[in-house]
Amino acid sequence: MAKGKKDNKSDKKLEGFNIEINEFGEIITNTPVEELNEFLNKNLEDKKLKDNSLEEE
């Protein structure tokens, strides 16, 4: 059983996202990096920032 995780997969989708790695190790996507970053910023917590804010208090 998952530890306190919600199943909101329908809320967190990036439609039509495709990623490939070519023979040179380059990452090729059909989605601009800016759009990926925006999606990740909305849907993921930054654990480093969260831990860092606790140390400052």
mmCIF file of the N, C-alpha and C atoms, coordinates in Angstrom:
data_MODEL
# 
_entry.id   MODEL 
# 
loop_
_atom_site.group_PDB 
_atom_site.id 
_atom_site.type_symbol 
_atom_site.label_atom_id 
_atom_site.label_alt_id 
_atom_site.label_comp_id 
_atom_site.label_asym_id 
_atom_site.label_entity_id 
_atom_site.label_seq_id 
_atom_site.pdbx_PDB_ins_code 
_atom_site.Cartn_x 
_atom_site.Cartn_y 
_atom_site.Cartn_z 
_atom_site.occupancy 
_atom_site.B_iso_or_equiv 
_atom_site.pdbx_formal_charge 
_atom_site.auth_seq_id 
_atom_site.auth_comp_id 
_atom_site.auth_asym_id 
_atom_site.auth_atom_id 
_atom_site.pdbx_PDB_model_num 
ATOM 1   N N  . MET A 1 1  ? 0.838  -1.183 0.000   1.00 0.00 ? 1  MET A N  1 
ATOM 2   C CA . MET A 1 1  ? 0.000  0.000  0.000   1.00 0.00 ? 1  MET A CA 1 
ATOM 3   C C  . MET A 1 1  ? 0.879  1.241  0.000   1.00 0.00 ? 1  MET A C  1 
ATOM 4   N N  . ALA A 1 2  ? 0.517  2.251  -0.748  1.00 0.00 ? 2  ALA A N  1 
ATOM 5   C CA . ALA A 1 2  ? 1.273  3.496  -0.830  1.00 0.00 ? 2  ALA A CA 1 
ATOM 6   C C  . ALA A 1 2  ? 1.143  4.272  0.470   1.00 0.00 ? 2  ALA A C  1 
ATOM 7   N N  . LYS A 1 3  ? 2.186  4.978  0.832   1.00 0.00 ? 3  LYS A N  1 
ATOM 8   C CA . LYS A 1 3  ? 2.207  5.733  2.078   1.00 0.00 ? 3  LYS A CA 1 
ATOM 9   C C  . LYS A 1 3  ? 1.611  7.123  1.877   1.00 0.00 ? 3  LYS A C  1 
ATOM 10  N N  . GLY A 1 4  ? 0.332  7.278  2.118   1.00 0.00 ? 4  GLY A N  1 
ATOM 11  C CA . GLY A 1 4  ? -0.309 8.582  2.090   1.00 0.00 ? 4  GLY A CA 1 
ATOM 12  C C  . GLY A 1 4  ? -0.334 9.278  0.742   1.00 0.00 ? 4  GLY A C  1 
ATOM 13  N N  . LYS A 1 5  ? -0.171 8.553  -0.327  1.00 0.00 ? 5  LYS A N  1 
ATOM 14  C CA . LYS A 1 5  ? -0.187 9.190  -1.643  1.00 0.00 ? 5  LYS A CA 1 
ATOM 15  C C  . LYS A 1 5  ? -1.591 9.109  -2.226  1.00 0.00 ? 5  LYS A C  1 
ATOM 16  N N  . LYS A 1 6  ? -2.008 10.203 -2.825  1.00 0.00 ? 6  LYS A N  1 
ATOM 17  C CA . LYS A 1 6  ? -3.309 10.238 -3.488  1.00 0.00 ? 6  LYS A CA 1 
ATOM 18  C C  . LYS A 1 6  ? -3.162 9.714  -4.911  1.00 0.00 ? 6  LYS A C  1 
ATOM 19  N N  . ASP A 1 7  ? -4.233 9.180  -5.444  1.00 0.00 ? 7  ASP A N  1 
ATOM 20  C CA . ASP A 1 7  ? -4.225 8.705  -6.820  1.00 0.00 ? 7  ASP A CA 1 
ATOM 21  C C  . ASP A 1 7  ? -4.893 9.753  -7.701  1.00 0.00 ? 7  ASP A C  1 
ATOM 22  N N  . ASN A 1 8  ? -4.171 10.837 -7.985  1.00 0.00 ? 8  ASN A N  1 
ATOM 23  C CA . ASN A 1 8  ? -4.683 11.935 -8.809  1.00 0.00 ? 8  ASN A CA 1 
ATOM 24  C C  . ASN A 1 8  ? -4.025 11.924 -10.175 1.00 0.00 ? 8  ASN A C  1 
ATOM 25  N N  . LYS A 1 9  ? -3.821 10.759 -10.731 1.00 0.00 ? 9  LYS A N  1 
ATOM 26  C CA . LYS A 1 9  ? -3.144 10.669 -12.020 1.00 0.00 ? 9  LYS A CA 1 
ATOM 27  C C  . LYS A 1 9  ? -3.884 11.423 -13.113 1.00 0.00 ? 9  LYS A C  1 
ATOM 28  N N  . SER A 1 10 ? -5.202 11.483 -13.035 1.00 0.00 ? 10 SER A N  1 
ATOM 29  C CA . SER A 1 10 ? -5.963 12.189 -14.066 1.00 0.00 ? 10 SER A CA 1 
ATOM 30  C C  . SER A 1 10 ? -5.711 13.697 -14.006 1.00 0.00 ? 10 SER A C  1 
ATOM 31  N N  . ASP A 1 11 ? -5.368 14.220 -12.824 1.00 0.00 ? 11 ASP A N  1 
ATOM 32  C CA . ASP A 1 11 ? -5.100 15.641 -12.671 1.00 0.00 ? 11 ASP A CA 1 
ATOM 33  C C  . ASP A 1 11 ? -3.693 16.011 -13.129 1.00 0.00 ? 11 ASP A C  1 
ATOM 34  N N  . LYS A 1 12 ? -2.787 15.049 -13.118 1.00 0.00 ? 12 LYS A N  1 
ATOM 35  C CA . LYS A 1 12 ? -1.379 15.326 -13.370 1.00 0.00 ? 12 LYS A CA 1 
ATOM 36  C C  . LYS A 1 12 ? -0.900 14.652 -14.641 1.00 0.00 ? 12 LYS A C  1 
ATOM 37  N N  . LYS A 1 13 ? -1.471 15.032 -15.765 1.00 0.00 ? 13 LYS A N  1 
ATOM 38  C CA . LYS A 1 13 ? -1.057 14.448 -17.039 1.00 0.00 ? 13 LYS A CA 1 
ATOM 39  C C  . LYS A 1 13 ? -0.493 15.522 -17.950 1.00 0.00 ? 13 LYS A C  1 
ATOM 40  N N  . LEU A 1 14 ? 0.496  15.147 -18.680 1.00 0.00 ? 14 LEU A N  1 
ATOM 41  C CA . LEU A 1 14 ? 1.055  15.996 -19.719 1.00 0.00 ? 14 LEU A CA 1 
ATOM 42  C C  . LEU A 1 14 ? 0.739  15.285 -21.021 1.00 0.00 ? 14 LEU A C  1 
ATOM 43  N N  . GLU A 1 15 ? -0.369 15.672 -21.642 1.00 0.00 ? 15 GLU A N  1 
ATOM 44  C CA . GLU A 1 15 ? -0.887 14.980 -22.827 1.00 0.00 ? 15 GLU A CA 1 
ATOM 45  C C  . GLU A 1 15 ? 0.093  15.043 -23.992 1.00 0.00 ? 15 GLU A C  1 
ATOM 46  N N  . GLY A 1 16 ? 0.272  13.915 -24.643 1.00 0.00 ? 16 GLY A N  1 
ATOM 47  C CA . GLY A 1 16 ? 1.080  13.853 -25.855 1.00 0.00 ? 16 GLY A CA 1 
ATOM 48  C C  . GLY A 1 16 ? 2.569  13.939 -25.624 1.00 0.00 ? 16 GLY A C  1 
ATOM 49  N N  . PHE A 1 17 ? 3.022  13.778 -24.400 1.00 0.00 ? 17 PHE A N  1 
ATOM 50  C CA . PHE A 1 17 ? 4.446  13.879 -24.094 1.00 0.00 ? 17 PHE A CA 1 
ATOM 51  C C  . PHE A 1 17 ? 5.178  12.644 -24.587 1.00 0.00 ? 17 PHE A C  1 
ATOM 52  N N  . ASN A 1 18 ? 6.272  12.851 -25.303 1.00 0.00 ? 18 ASN A N  1 
ATOM 53  C CA . ASN A 1 18 ? 7.096  11.762 -25.808 1.00 0.00 ? 18 ASN A CA 1 
ATOM 54  C C  . ASN A 1 18 ? 8.558  12.123 -25.580 1.00 0.00 ? 18 ASN A C  1 
ATOM 55  N N  . ILE A 1 19 ? 9.330  11.174 -25.084 1.00 0.00 ? 19 ILE A N  1 
ATOM 56  C CA . ILE A 1 19 ? 10.755 11.413 -24.837 1.00 0.00 ? 19 ILE A CA 1 
ATOM 57  C C  . ILE A 1 19 ? 11.549 10.241 -25.381 1.00 0.00 ? 19 ILE A C  1 
ATOM 58  N N  . GLU A 1 20 ? 12.672 10.542 -26.004 1.00 0.00 ? 20 GLU A N  1 
ATOM 59  C CA . GLU A 1 20 ? 13.557 9.518  -26.559 1.00 0.00 ? 20 GLU A CA 1 
ATOM 60  C C  . GLU A 1 20 ? 15.000 9.919  -26.293 1.00 0.00 ? 20 GLU A C  1 
ATOM 61  N N  . ILE A 1 21 ? 15.874 8.936  -26.252 1.00 0.00 ? 21 ILE A N  1 
ATOM 62  C CA . ILE A 1 21 ? 17.309 9.189  -26.127 1.00 0.00 ? 21 ILE A CA 1 
ATOM 63  C C  . ILE A 1 21 ? 17.964 8.591  -27.359 1.00 0.00 ? 21 ILE A C  1 
ATOM 64  N N  . ASN A 1 22 ? 18.671 9.435  -28.117 1.00 0.00 ? 22 ASN A N  1 
ATOM 65  C CA . ASN A 1 22 ? 19.274 8.950  -29.354 1.00 0.00 ? 22 ASN A CA 1 
ATOM 66  C C  . ASN A 1 22 ? 20.593 8.230  -29.087 1.00 0.00 ? 22 ASN A C  1 
ATOM 67  N N  . GLU A 1 23 ? 21.243 7.789  -30.132 1.00 0.00 ? 23 GLU A N  1 
ATOM 68  C CA . GLU A 1 23 ? 22.475 7.004  -30.004 1.00 0.00 ? 23 GLU A CA 1 
ATOM 69  C C  . GLU A 1 23 ? 23.634 7.795  -29.404 1.00 0.00 ? 23 GLU A C  1 
ATOM 70  N N  . PHE A 1 24 ? 23.521 9.118  -29.364 1.00 0.00 ? 24 PHE A N  1 
ATOM 71  C CA . PHE A 1 24 ? 24.561 9.962  -28.780 1.00 0.00 ? 24 PHE A CA 1 
ATOM 72  C C  . PHE A 1 24 ? 24.250 10.338 -27.339 1.00 0.00 ? 24 PHE A C  1 
ATOM 73  N N  . GLY A 1 25 ? 23.140 9.837  -26.802 1.00 0.00 ? 25 GLY A N  1 
ATOM 74  C CA . GLY A 1 25 ? 22.751 10.136 -25.428 1.00 0.00 ? 25 GLY A CA 1 
ATOM 75  C C  . GLY A 1 25 ? 22.000 11.445 -25.282 1.00 0.00 ? 25 GLY A C  1 
ATOM 76  N N  . GLU A 1 26 ? 21.588 12.026 -26.406 1.00 0.00 ? 26 GLU A N  1 
ATOM 77  C CA . GLU A 1 26 ? 20.834 13.277 -26.365 1.00 0.00 ? 26 GLU A CA 1 
ATOM 78  C C  . GLU A 1 26 ? 19.360 12.987 -26.106 1.00 0.00 ? 26 GLU A C  1 
ATOM 79  N N  . ILE A 1 27 ? 18.752 13.806 -25.265 1.00 0.00 ? 27 ILE A N  1 
ATOM 80  C CA . ILE A 1 27 ? 17.331 13.650 -24.962 1.00 0.00 ? 27 ILE A CA 1 
ATOM 81  C C  . ILE A 1 27 ? 16.537 14.446 -25.987 1.00 0.00 ? 27 ILE A C  1 
ATOM 82  N N  . ILE A 1 28 ? 15.575 13.775 -26.616 1.00 0.00 ? 28 ILE A N  1 
ATOM 83  C CA . ILE A 1 28 ? 14.737 14.402 -27.632 1.00 0.00 ? 28 ILE A CA 1 
ATOM 84  C C  . ILE A 1 28 ? 13.288 14.288 -27.177 1.00 0.00 ? 28 ILE A C  1 
ATOM 85  N N  . THR A 1 29 ? 12.606 15.447 -27.075 1.00 0.00 ? 29 THR A N  1 
ATOM 86  C CA . THR A 1 29 ? 11.200 15.447 -26.680 1.00 0.00 ? 29 THR A CA 1 
ATOM 87  C C  . THR A 1 29 ? 10.378 16.213 -27.702 1.00 0.00 ? 29 THR A C  1 
ATOM 88  N N  . ASN A 1 30 ? 9.083  15.989 -27.652 1.00 0.00 ? 30 ASN A N  1 
ATOM 89  C CA . ASN A 1 30 ? 8.187  16.728 -28.535 1.00 0.00 ? 30 ASN A CA 1 
ATOM 90  C C  . ASN A 1 30 ? 7.524  17.890 -27.789 1.00 0.00 ? 30 ASN A C  1 
ATOM 91  N N  . THR A 1 31 ? 7.982  18.155 -26.558 1.00 0.00 ? 31 THR A N  1 
ATOM 92  C CA . THR A 1 31 ? 7.436  19.222 -25.727 1.00 0.00 ? 31 THR A CA 1 
ATOM 93  C C  . THR A 1 31 ? 8.566  20.170 -25.347 1.00 0.00 ? 31 THR A C  1 
ATOM 94  N N  . PRO A 1 32 ? 8.360  21.480 -25.457 1.00 0.00 ? 32 PRO A N  1 
ATOM 95  C CA . PRO A 1 32 ? 9.409  22.433 -25.083 1.00 0.00 ? 32 PRO A CA 1 
ATOM 96  C C  . PRO A 1 32 ? 9.782  22.315 -23.607 1.00 0.00 ? 32 PRO A C  1 
ATOM 97  N N  . VAL A 1 33 ? 11.054 22.567 -23.293 1.00 0.00 ? 33 VAL A N  1 
ATOM 98  C CA . VAL A 1 33 ? 11.562 22.463 -21.934 1.00 0.00 ? 33 VAL A CA 1 
ATOM 99  C C  . VAL A 1 33 ? 10.800 23.398 -20.995 1.00 0.00 ? 33 VAL A C  1 
ATOM 100 N N  . GLU A 1 34 ? 10.447 24.581 -21.463 1.00 0.00 ? 34 GLU A N  1 
ATOM 101 C CA . GLU A 1 34 ? 9.722  25.532 -20.628 1.00 0.00 ? 34 GLU A CA 1 
ATOM 102 C C  . GLU A 1 34 ? 8.375  24.968 -20.186 1.00 0.00 ? 34 GLU A C  1 
ATOM 103 N N  . GLU A 1 35 ? 7.696  24.266 -21.094 1.00 0.00 ? 35 GLU A N  1 
ATOM 104 C CA . GLU A 1 35 ? 6.403  23.660 -20.772 1.00 0.00 ? 35 GLU A CA 1 
ATOM 105 C C  . GLU A 1 35 ? 6.580  22.521 -19.765 1.00 0.00 ? 35 GLU A C  1 
ATOM 106 N N  . LEU A 1 36 ? 7.635  21.734 -19.918 1.00 0.00 ? 36 LEU A N  1 
ATOM 107 C CA . LEU A 1 36 ? 7.925  20.667 -18.966 1.00 0.00 ? 36 LEU A CA 1 
ATOM 108 C C  . LEU A 1 36 ? 8.205  21.237 -17.578 1.00 0.00 ? 36 LEU A C  1 
ATOM 109 N N  . ASN A 1 37 ? 9.020  22.285 -17.508 1.00 0.00 ? 37 ASN A N  1 
ATOM 110 C CA . ASN A 1 37 ? 9.339  22.907 -16.229 1.00 0.00 ? 37 ASN A CA 1 
ATOM 111 C C  . ASN A 1 37 ? 8.098  23.474 -15.558 1.00 0.00 ? 37 ASN A C  1 
ATOM 112 N N  . GLU A 1 38 ? 7.233  24.105 -16.331 1.00 0.00 ? 38 GLU A N  1 
ATOM 113 C CA . GLU A 1 38 ? 5.992  24.657 -15.789 1.00 0.00 ? 38 GLU A CA 1 
ATOM 114 C C  . GLU A 1 38 ? 5.127  23.539 -15.202 1.00 0.00 ? 38 GLU A C  1 
ATOM 115 N N  . PHE A 1 39 ? 5.004  22.423 -15.927 1.00 0.00 ? 39 PHE A N  1 
ATOM 116 C CA . PHE A 1 39 ? 4.235  21.279 -15.454 1.00 0.00 ? 39 PHE A CA 1 
ATOM 117 C C  . PHE A 1 39 ? 4.819  20.725 -14.159 1.00 0.00 ? 39 PHE A C  1 
ATOM 118 N N  . LEU A 1 40 ? 6.137  20.556 -14.119 1.00 0.00 ? 40 LEU A N  1 
ATOM 119 C CA . LEU A 1 40 ? 6.777  20.014 -12.926 1.00 0.00 ? 40 LEU A CA 1 
ATOM 120 C C  . LEU A 1 40 ? 6.651  20.957 -11.736 1.00 0.00 ? 40 LEU A C  1 
ATOM 121 N N  . ASN A 1 41 ? 6.778  22.250 -11.969 1.00 0.00 ? 41 ASN A N  1 
ATOM 122 C CA . ASN A 1 41 ? 6.635  23.226 -10.883 1.00 0.00 ? 41 ASN A CA 1 
ATOM 123 C C  . ASN A 1 41 ? 5.244  23.190 -10.278 1.00 0.00 ? 41 ASN A C  1 
ATOM 124 N N  . LYS A 1 42 ? 4.235  22.958 -11.099 1.00 0.00 ? 42 LYS A N  1 
ATOM 125 C CA . LYS A 1 42 ? 2.856  22.908 -10.610 1.00 0.00 ? 42 LYS A CA 1 
ATOM 126 C C  . LYS A 1 42 ? 2.567  21.621 -9.853  1.00 0.00 ? 42 LYS A C  1 
ATOM 127 N N  . ASN A 1 43 ? 3.185  20.508 -10.244 1.00 0.00 ? 43 ASN A N  1 
ATOM 128 C CA . ASN A 1 43 ? 2.778  19.195 -9.760  1.00 0.00 ? 43 ASN A CA 1 
ATOM 129 C C  . ASN A 1 43 ? 3.746  18.494 -8.810  1.00 0.00 ? 43 ASN A C  1 
ATOM 130 N N  . LEU A 1 44 ? 4.934  19.040 -8.592  1.00 0.00 ? 44 LEU A N  1 
ATOM 131 C CA . LEU A 1 44 ? 5.903  18.390 -7.713  1.00 0.00 ? 44 LEU A CA 1 
ATOM 132 C C  . LEU A 1 44 ? 6.434  19.365 -6.679  1.00 0.00 ? 44 LEU A C  1 
ATOM 133 N N  . GLU A 1 45 ? 6.684  18.847 -5.466  1.00 0.00 ? 45 GLU A N  1 
ATOM 134 C CA . GLU A 1 45 ? 7.334  19.646 -4.439  1.00 0.00 ? 45 GLU A CA 1 
ATOM 135 C C  . GLU A 1 45 ? 8.842  19.537 -4.635  1.00 0.00 ? 45 GLU A C  1 
ATOM 136 N N  . ASP A 1 46 ? 9.547  20.623 -4.380  1.00 0.00 ? 46 ASP A N  1 
ATOM 137 C CA . ASP A 1 46 ? 10.998 20.593 -4.434  1.00 0.00 ? 46 ASP A CA 1 
ATOM 138 C C  . ASP A 1 46 ? 11.495 20.216 -3.046  1.00 0.00 ? 46 ASP A C  1 
ATOM 139 N N  . LYS A 1 47 ? 11.941 18.974 -2.874  1.00 0.00 ? 47 LYS A N  1 
ATOM 140 C CA . LYS A 1 47 ? 12.346 18.474 -1.566  1.00 0.00 ? 47 LYS A CA 1 
ATOM 141 C C  . LYS A 1 47 ? 13.535 19.243 -1.004  1.00 0.00 ? 47 LYS A C  1 
ATOM 142 N N  . LYS A 1 48 ? 14.427 19.695 -1.858  1.00 0.00 ? 48 LYS A N  1 
ATOM 143 C CA . LYS A 1 48 ? 15.588 20.456 -1.378  1.00 0.00 ? 48 LYS A CA 1 
ATOM 144 C C  . LYS A 1 48 ? 15.147 21.775 -0.767  1.00 0.00 ? 48 LYS A C  1 
ATOM 145 N N  . LEU A 1 49 ? 14.209 22.458 -1.403  1.00 0.00 ? 49 LEU A N  1 
ATOM 146 C CA . LEU A 1 49 ? 13.716 23.729 -0.858  1.00 0.00 ? 49 LEU A CA 1 
ATOM 147 C C  . LEU A 1 49 ? 12.929 23.502 0.422   1.00 0.00 ? 49 LEU A C  1 
ATOM 148 N N  . LYS A 1 50 ? 12.159 22.438 0.478   1.00 0.00 ? 50 LYS A N  1 
ATOM 149 C CA . LYS A 1 50 ? 11.357 22.120 1.659   1.00 0.00 ? 50 LYS A CA 1 
ATOM 150 C C  . LYS A 1 50 ? 12.271 21.836 2.852   1.00 0.00 ? 50 LYS A C  1 
ATOM 151 N N  . ASP A 1 51 ? 13.301 21.016 2.669   1.00 0.00 ? 51 ASP A N  1 
ATOM 152 C CA . ASP A 1 51 ? 14.250 20.682 3.737   1.00 0.00 ? 51 ASP A CA 1 
ATOM 153 C C  . ASP A 1 51 ? 15.048 21.907 4.149   1.00 0.00 ? 51 ASP A C  1 
ATOM 154 N N  . ASN A 1 52 ? 15.402 22.736 3.206   1.00 0.00 ? 52 ASN A N  1 
ATOM 155 C CA . ASN A 1 52 ? 16.197 23.930 3.468   1.00 0.00 ? 52 ASN A CA 1 
ATOM 156 C C  . ASN A 1 52 ? 15.416 24.929 4.330   1.00 0.00 ? 52 ASN A C  1 
ATOM 157 N N  . SER A 1 53 ? 14.132 25.071 4.100   1.00 0.00 ? 53 SER A N  1 
ATOM 158 C CA . SER A 1 53 ? 13.329 26.015 4.857   1.00 0.00 ? 53 SER A CA 1 
ATOM 159 C C  . SER A 1 53 ? 13.184 25.569 6.315   1.00 0.00 ? 53 SER A C  1 
ATOM 160 N N  . LEU A 1 54 ? 13.206 24.268 6.580   1.00 0.00 ? 54 LEU A N  1 
ATOM 161 C CA . LEU A 1 54 ? 13.126 23.766 7.938   1.00 0.00 ? 54 LEU A CA 1 
ATOM 162 C C  . LEU A 1 54 ? 14.398 24.071 8.717   1.00 0.00 ? 54 LEU A C  1 
ATOM 163 N N  . GLU A 1 55 ? 15.543 24.032 8.059   1.00 0.00 ? 55 GLU A N  1 
ATOM 164 C CA . GLU A 1 55 ? 16.813 24.312 8.717   1.00 0.00 ? 55 GLU A CA 1 
ATOM 165 C C  . GLU A 1 55 ? 16.936 25.773 9.104   1.00 0.00 ? 55 GLU A C  1 
ATOM 166 N N  . GLU A 1 56 ? 16.327 26.666 8.344   1.00 0.00 ? 56 GLU A N  1 
ATOM 167 C CA . GLU A 1 56 ? 16.434 28.100 8.604   1.00 0.00 ? 56 GLU A CA 1 
ATOM 168 C C  . GLU A 1 56 ? 15.656 28.535 9.845   1.00 0.00 ? 56 GLU A C  1 
ATOM 169 N N  . GLU A 1 57 ? 14.606 27.787 10.213  1.00 0.00 ? 57 GLU A N  1 
ATOM 170 C CA . GLU A 1 57 ? 13.756 28.178 11.339  1.00 0.00 ? 57 GLU A CA 1 
ATOM 171 C C  . GLU A 1 57 ? 14.402 27.962 12.666  1.00 0.00 ? 57 GLU A C  1 
# 
